[in-house]
Each structure stands twice: as structure tokens, then as C-alpha cells.
Amino acid sequence: MEKLIKRRVLNCSIDPCVHTLGVEKFAEWMETMGIGYIAIKLGPAVSIDELIDKIRESKPEVVSFCYRLGDLHVDEIIEELVEKIYKFELEPAKSGIRYCFGGLRPAANLV
């Protein structure tokens, strides 16, 4: 009998953003694909440190996060997130984790 591997998709919005609908719908869509994904929903306004801790703890295949507050400070927020991803060796090349960003066009253009 084959053991079913639980694949994880982790999602949240980055503090101070509270908009989670898009990334939650993405995670739910991944669950309905029939390929073994389960969603780990961290909720709104998650700090970067908390997100990194949860990535290290749950070892997801996919991390989806959003920031819908336009381009205000998004460059600093993304820079801090990427810095910590590399610090803990969570970058795609080493960890296999795929990262998905959702946000408004000005913020997405910066990412």
C-alpha cells in the first residue's frame, strides 16, 4: 500500500496587510487539484519572522503571500523577506520551495 505524502501550501498576508482572500483561494484551489496538497493558512498581517518560522516548521512545497497596500514600503518588506529566506537556506535552489506573490500591480512590479 502506497503512503500518501501530504504536500503543503502555506499562505498569508505580510504585516501590515490584512488582505488574505486571494492567497487563501489559491491555497484552496491547490487542495482541490487532487494531487495531495493541504493548505496551511497563517492569516492576515503575519510578520516576516513568523512566516520564516512557519516555513521552517512546516516545510511547505509552496509559499503564497500577498501585500495589497500598493507599493508603499513593499520594496523594504520584500528585501527583508528575501534576506531571511537566504539566511535560513530556504531559497528555491536549496529548499525546492516555490514562492508565489499576490498584490497590486505597483507592488508586483517591484517583486
DAQUIPE-V500593 format. One record per pair of residues at least 12 apart in sequence whose ideal C-beta (glycine too) atoms are under 10 Angstrom apart, sorted by the first residue. I is the first residue (numbers start at 1). GAP is how many residues later the second one is. Records with the same first field share a line. If there is no record, write none. Layout:
I = GAP ; GAP
This chain:
4 = 32
5 = 31 ; 56
6 = 30 ; 31 ; 32
7 = 23 ; 24 ; 26 ; 28 ; 29 ; 30 ; 31 ; 53 ; 54 ; 55
8 = 19 ; 22 ; 28 ; 29 ; 30 ; 31 ; 32 ; 47 ; 50 ; 51 ; 52 ; 53 ; 54 ; 55 ; 89
9 = 14 ; 17 ; 18 ; 19 ; 20 ; 21 ; 22 ; 24 ; 28 ; 29 ; 30 ; 31 ; 32 ; 49 ; 51 ; 52 ; 53 ; 54 ; 55 ; 89 ; 91
10 = 13 ; 17 ; 28 ; 29 ; 30 ; 31 ; 32 ; 36 ; 41 ; 44 ; 45 ; 47 ; 48 ; 49 ; 50 ; 51 ; 52 ; 53 ; 54 ; 55 ; 87
11 = 12 ; 13 ; 14 ; 15 ; 16 ; 17 ; 19 ; 28 ; 29 ; 30 ; 31 ; 32 ; 35 ; 40 ; 49 ; 51 ; 52 ; 53 ; 54 ; 55 ; 89 ; 91
12 = 12 ; 15 ; 28 ; 29 ; 30 ; 31 ; 32 ; 33 ; 34 ; 35 ; 38 ; 39 ; 42 ; 51 ; 52 ; 53 ; 54
13 = 29 ; 30 ; 31 ; 32 ; 33 ; 38 ; 51 ; 52 ; 53 ; 54 ; 55 ; 56 ; 89 ; 90
14 = 30 ; 31 ; 32 ; 33 ; 34 ; 36 ; 37 ; 51 ; 52 ; 53 ; 54 ; 55 ; 60 ; 63 ; 64 ; 66 ; 67 ; 87 ; 89
15 = 29 ; 30 ; 31 ; 32 ; 33 ; 34 ; 35 ; 36 ; 52 ; 62
16 = 28 ; 29 ; 31 ; 51 ; 53 ; 56 ; 57 ; 61
17 = 27 ; 28 ; 29 ; 48 ; 49 ; 50 ; 51 ; 52 ; 57 ; 60 ; 86 ; 90
18 = 25 ; 26 ; 27 ; 50 ; 51
19 = 25 ; 26 ; 47 ; 48 ; 49 ; 50 ; 83 ; 84 ; 85
20 = 21 ; 22 ; 23 ; 24 ; 25 ; 26 ; 44 ; 45 ; 46 ; 48 ; 82
21 = 23 ; 45 ; 47 ; 81
22 = 42 ; 44 ; 46 ; 80 ; 81
23 = 16 ; 18 ; 19 ; 40 ; 41 ; 42 ; 43 ; 45 ; 77 ; 78 ; 79 ; 80
24 = 15 ; 17 ; 19 ; 20 ; 40 ; 42
25 = 39 ; 77
26 = 13 ; 36 ; 38 ; 40 ; 74 ; 76
27 = 12 ; 13 ; 14 ; 33 ; 35 ; 37 ; 73
28 = 13
30 = 31 ; 32 ; 34 ; 70
36 = 25
37 = 23 ; 24 ; 25
38 = 20 ; 22
39 = 21 ; 23 ; 25
40 = 14 ; 15 ; 17 ; 18 ; 20 ; 23
42 = 12 ; 13 ; 16 ; 21 ; 23
44 = 22
46 = 19
48 = 17 ; 29 ; 30 ; 32 ; 33 ; 34 ; 35 ; 36 ; 37
49 = 31 ; 35
51 = 12 ; 14 ; 30 ; 33 ; 34
52 = 28 ; 29 ; 32 ; 33 ; 35 ; 36 ; 38
53 = 35
55 = 29 ; 30 ; 33 ; 35 ; 40 ; 42 ; 44
56 = 32 ; 33 ; 34 ; 39
59 = 31 ; 36 ; 37 ; 38
60 = 35 ; 37 ; 38 ; 39
61 = 34 ; 35 ; 36 ; 37
62 = 35 ; 36 ; 37 ; 38
63 = 18 ; 22 ; 27 ; 32 ; 34 ; 35 ; 36 ; 37 ; 38
64 = 34 ; 35 ; 36 ; 37 ; 38
65 = 12 ; 13 ; 16 ; 34 ; 35 ; 36 ; 37 ; 38
66 = 34 ; 35 ; 36 ; 37 ; 38 ; 41 ; 42
67 = 14 ; 34 ; 35 ; 36 ; 37 ; 40 ; 41 ; 43 ; 44
68 = 34 ; 35 ; 36 ; 39
69 = 34 ; 35 ; 37 ; 38
70 = 33 ; 34 ; 35 ; 36 ; 37
71 = 32 ; 33 ; 34 ; 35 ; 36 ; 37 ; 38 ; 39
72 = 34 ; 35
73 = 34
74 = 27 ; 29 ; 30 ; 32 ; 33 ; 34 ; 35 ; 36 ; 37
75 = 32 ; 35 ; 36
77 = 30 ; 33 ; 34
78 = 23 ; 25 ; 29 ; 32 ; 33
79 = 31
81 = 18 ; 20 ; 30
82 = 17 ; 29
85 = 12 ; 14
99 = 12
